[in-house]
């Protein structure tokens, strides 16, 4: 299994290297507009950015908003999903509203968030909470639907109430699904945060850095900033995937997946 993971990682690195080589060749051959820098120039600029204090501050501003929004979303969406998944009447009443709001793109709500929260940081956090709540809520509901009814009936037969059953059986059984929702939400946080920063750069962040670089006609810096955002997103996904695999190995084994 370890050899298979190494092989997958090697193929991924090879694919990225091949893409960068093709992009570099396209630039050298004049197949892309002259206003765009060569891929090698963007990579060199990206390697130098961590040495700049301002860029490090912007990255921290983005990550702080992402962490705050994700924490609030977990605190709101998981209990809400637990309520909807254990009380059928509430679920039937709220489900139409959930299905109506869930498809609305968070980017379309940026003007509203900026109007309600004039401070860029607050607007970012609010939109991150809104966007991340949906995968967390839906995955919690899916997880609760996968709970073994026999386990719940057994606990009820011993005199445990609905709350105790939910906390002792339903929530632990749904934990792998919730973890998947968190992993999905982590990637979404960066997208939302950088999008808000591009339109409201006053609060700093990777998007604000990119916007400033574009205003200064520094295309290499403008492209290097989202490159780092992608690296951060990839690292976060690998970290959460590894943690999910280790914490819920029993769930993967039950589903027939390799651990």
N, C-alpha and C positions, 0 to 999 in steps of 0.2 A: 504493500500500500504506500509506503514511503517513497519507493522508487517511482510509482505511478504519479505521485504528487510532484516529485522532482521533474519528471518528464513533462507534466502539464505546465509547470512553471517555466521550464526551458523553452517549450513551444511558445509560451506567451511572450517571453523575452525576445525570442527569434522573430515573432510577428511584429512586435514594436520596432525592433531594429530594422526589419525590412521596410516597414512603413516610413520610418525616418529617412532611410536611404533613398527610397523612391521620391519622397518629398524634396530631398536635397537635389537629386538629379533633375527633377522637374523645374526647380528654380534655376539651376545652372544652365539648363537647355532653353530657358525662356518660355516655358510652358505655363507659367503663372505670371500675374501682373508684376511689373517692376517695383511697384510700391511696397510689395511684401519682401521682408528680409529672407535670406537663406535660412534653412532649418538649422544649420550649424551655428549661425549667429544667434538665433533664438535660444538654442541650448546653452551657448556660452553665457548669454545674458541671464538665463534662468539659474545657472550655476553661481553667478555672482550676487544674485538678489538676496540670499540669506545673510550676506555680509552687511547689508544696509539696515540700519536701525529702523528707518521708517517702514520698510517692507515687513520687517519682523513685527512691528507694532500693528500694521494692518492685518497681518495674518492672525495675530492674537485677538484683534477686534472681531474678526469673522468667526473664529473658533469659539470665542466667549458667547457671542449671540447664538451660535448653533447649539452649544451645550445648554444654555439657559432655556432656549425654546424647546429643545428635546426633553429636558427634565420636566418642564411644565406640561408638555403634551403627554408624557407618560403618566404623570400624576392625575391628569384629567381623563384621558381616553381609556386607560385600563379599568379604573373603577366604573366608568360609564359603560364600557363593554361588559363588565361583570354584572351590572344591573340589568342591562338589556338582555343578556344571555340567560339570566336566571328568573326574570319576571316576564313571562310571555306577553302579558297585557301591555307593559311598557314598550317591549320590543315591537309589537304590532302597531303601536301608536306612533313611535318615533321613526321606524324604518323608512316610511315615505320621505320624511324630511332628510334623513341621512342620504338616501339615494338621490335626492334632488341637489343637495349641497356638494356631495363628494366629487362629481365630475367638473365642477367649476374650477378653471385653472387659477392657481394661486397668483400667477403673474398678472392676471386681469384685475386682481384686487389690490395691487400695489398702490394705485392712486388713492383708493379708499383708506388703506392703512396709513399712508402718509398724511391724509387729511385728519384722521382720528388721532394719530400719534405723530406730532410734528418732529419729535426727536427720532433720528434715523435708527438708532439702536432699538428703540421701543417698537418701531414699525417692523423691523426685521424679526424681532422676537415674536410679535403678534402673528405675523404671517407664517413663521416657522411652526408655531403652535397649531395654527389652523391646518396647515398642510400635513404635518406629521400625525395629527390626530386620526386621520382616516385610515392609514395602514395599520396603526395600532388598534383602533376600534374594531375594524373588520377582522383582523387576525385574532383578536381576543374572542370575537363572536364565533369564528371558525373553530378555535380551540375549545370553547365551551360546548360546541356541538359535537366534538369528538370524545367527550368525557364518557366513560363507561357508566351507563345507567345503573348497573348492578352495584357499583361502588357507592353511588349516591343513595340507592335504596337501602343498602346495608347500614349506612350511617344513620339514615332516618329511623330505621328499625330500632336503633339503640337510643332514640330519643333526641338526636341532634336536630336543631332548628335549621331553617334555610340558610341563615348567615354562616353557621358553623359548617354546613355542607359545602357552601360556596368556597369558604376559606381553606377547608381541610382537603377537599377533593377536587372541586372544579378548577380553582385557580392553579394549584400545582400541575394538574393535567394539561391545562392550557398554556403553561409557561413556555414550552418550546415554540408554540405559535406566536406568543407575545414577543419572544426573542427574535423571531423572524421579522415581525413587524418593526421592531427597534432597528434591526439591521437595514431594512428598506428605508426607514425614516432617516437614518444617518446620512445616506446619500442625498436625500431630498433636502436636508437642511442646508447643505452647501449651495445647491442650485438656487434656493429661495434667497439666502443671505446675499450672495453675489449679485443676484438680479436686483434686489432692493438697493444695494450699494451703488450699482451702475446708475440708477435713476436719482438716488439721494446720497451723493458722495460725502456729504458733510460730516458723517459720523465715522469716516475711515472704513477700512476693510479692503479685501482683495479687489472687489469691484471698484471701489474708490481709487485705488492705486492704478487699476487698468484705465479708468476714465481719465485720470490725470496724465497718464502716459500717452493716451490718444490725443489729448489736447496739445501736448508738446510734440506731436508727430514722431513719437518714438514707438514705431510699430514693433520693434524687437521686445521692448518692455511690455507693450500692450499684449503680446502673445505669450510672453514668458509667465505673466501673472496667472492666467487661467491654467497654464501648464502645471504650476505648483498646486492649484486647486484640484486638478485631476490627481496629482500624486497624493495629496492629503486624503481625497476621497477613496482612492485605491487602498491606501494604508489602513484607513478606518474600516473598510469593508473586509480586508484580510483579518484584521484584529477581531472584529465582531464575529466573523465566520468561524475563526479558530476557537473563540470563547464559546460560541454556540455549540460547536462540535464536541468540545470537552465537557461542557456542563450537562448536555442533553444527549449523551451517547446512548442512553437507554432508549430514548425515543427513536433515534435513527436505527437502532437494532430491531425495534419492534416494527418499524416501517420497512425493514428489509434493505436498508441502505448501508453501504460500507462505512464503518466508523473511522 
